[in-house]
Amino acid sequence: MFLVPLNHRAAWLRRFDHLFDAPLGSLFADDAQASLPRTPALDVAETDKAYTVTLDLPGVDKSNVKVSIEGRRVQIEAQAQRSEQRKDGDRVLVRERSASSYARSFVLPAEVDQERSSAKLDHGVLKLELAKRADASVKRIAIN
């Protein structure tokens, strides 16, 4: 297989892959606008006591992930850094990989208990175990 480097006139070909990650206008925008945050795919499962959220965050280190919880709203932000490792004498022929950012927020049906919740990032997959808050406002009243 022979790789042919793309010049700046064919840069729109590299952006085609990100067409569905960003607004349509970014396909024809310059490189600064093409680096808008991507929306990672996620799965949400529910049990009686918790929600399990699984997100794909390829190339992201756990130190670059931020998860914020406010009531029922969950917000996730992450950064994937581009590796600049080169040996002396190496020449870059093609550079298509770049630093990227991810952002996703969603609202769950019930409030989340932050104290009992946990997060784990393993091989580019973020798994959140979000415990449901015990509803203390529901009480039964004895009838005399």
Buried (B, 14 or more C-beta within 10 A) or exposed (E): EEEEEBEEEEEEEBBEEBEEBBEEEBBEBEEEBBBBBBEBEBEBEBEEEBBEBEBEBEBBEEEBBEBEBEEBEBEBBBBBEEEEEEEEEEEEEEEEEEEBBBBBEEEBEBBBBBEBBEBEBEEEBBBBBBBBBEEEEEEEEEEE
